Amino acid sequence: MDDRIRDVINAKVKECIDDVDRVNMLVDALSPLHAMDGKDALSLGIIIGRVYNSFYYQSRRILMRDPSRDEFQEFIAMLLTKINELSDAAMKVK
């Protein structure tokens, strides 16, 4: 792996560790899905992670800043409107 990529990944790992409050908010909001287990849960986690990454990246690219707490809560509300579709997609992963 290129050192530049390694540095970016290490910085992202640190950022994720330092920002567990947002993770907790998201996990709490998705509490109806806590019963999922195994491959389906992992698949859904990857899908939600990709959507979250897009939200975060686009906030930084378009707004030139991290999303605010209110924007993050709005993102969660939006995600909840799509959760059945995302969950169904996760269960189709082979």
C-alpha positions as CSV (number, residue, x, y, z in Angstrom):
1,M,0.0,0.0,0.0
2,D,1.3,3.5,-0.9
3,D,2.4,5.4,2.2
4,R,0.1,8.3,1.3
5,I,-2.9,6.0,1.3
6,R,-1.7,4.4,4.6
7,D,-1.5,7.9,6.2
8,V,-5.0,8.8,5.1
9,I,-6.4,5.5,6.4
10,N,-4.6,5.9,9.7
11,A,-5.9,9.4,10.0
12,K,-9.5,8.2,9.3
13,V,-9.2,5.4,11.9
14,K,-8.1,8.0,14.5
15,E,-11.0,10.3,13.4
16,C,-13.5,7.4,13.8
17,I,-12.2,6.5,17.2
18,D,-12.4,10.2,18.3
19,D,-16.0,10.6,17.0
20,V,-17.9,7.7,18.6
21,D,-20.7,10.1,19.6
22,R,-22.0,10.1,16.0
23,V,-21.6,6.4,15.8
24,N,-23.7,6.0,19.0
25,M,-26.4,8.3,17.6
26,L,-26.6,6.3,14.4
27,V,-26.6,2.9,16.3
28,D,-29.3,4.1,18.7
29,A,-31.4,5.4,15.7
30,L,-31.2,2.0,14.1
31,S,-32.1,0.1,17.2
32,P,-34.9,-1.9,15.4
33,L,-32.1,-3.5,13.4
34,H,-30.2,-4.7,16.4
35,A,-31.7,-8.2,16.0
36,M,-29.9,-8.7,12.7
37,D,-26.9,-11.0,13.0
38,G,-24.0,-12.3,11.0
39,K,-23.6,-11.7,7.3
40,D,-26.8,-9.6,7.0
41,A,-25.7,-7.2,9.8
42,L,-22.3,-6.9,8.3
43,S,-23.7,-6.2,4.8
44,L,-26.1,-3.6,6.2
45,G,-23.2,-2.0,8.1
46,I,-21.1,-1.7,5.0
47,I,-24.1,-0.2,3.0
48,I,-24.8,2.3,5.8
49,G,-21.1,3.1,6.0
50,R,-20.9,3.8,2.3
51,V,-24.0,6.1,2.6
52,Y,-22.5,7.9,5.6
53,N,-19.2,8.3,3.8
54,S,-21.0,10.0,0.9
55,F,-22.9,12.3,3.3
56,Y,-19.7,13.2,5.1
57,Y,-17.6,13.6,2.0
58,Q,-20.2,15.7,0.1
59,S,-20.6,17.9,3.2
60,R,-16.9,18.6,3.2
61,R,-16.7,19.0,-0.6
62,I,-19.8,21.2,-1.1
63,L,-20.1,23.0,2.2
64,M,-16.3,23.1,2.8
65,R,-16.9,21.9,6.4
66,D,-17.9,19.0,8.5
67,P,-21.6,18.4,8.9
68,S,-23.2,20.0,11.9
69,R,-25.0,18.0,14.6
70,D,-28.3,19.2,13.2
71,E,-27.3,18.1,9.7
72,F,-26.2,14.7,11.0
73,Q,-29.6,14.3,12.8
74,E,-31.3,15.2,9.5
75,F,-29.1,12.6,7.7
76,I,-30.2,9.9,10.3
77,A,-33.8,10.9,9.7
78,M,-33.4,10.6,6.0
79,L,-31.6,7.2,6.4
80,L,-34.5,5.9,8.5
81,T,-36.9,6.6,5.6
82,K,-34.8,4.3,3.5
83,I,-33.9,1.7,6.1
84,N,-36.3,-1.0,4.8
85,E,-34.8,-0.7,1.3
86,L,-31.3,-0.8,2.7
87,S,-32.1,-3.8,4.9
88,D,-33.6,-5.7,2.0
89,A,-30.6,-5.0,-0.2
90,A,-28.3,-6.2,2.6
91,M,-30.1,-9.5,2.8
92,K,-29.6,-10.0,-1.0
93,V,-25.7,-10.0,-0.6
94,K,-24.5,-13.5,-1.4
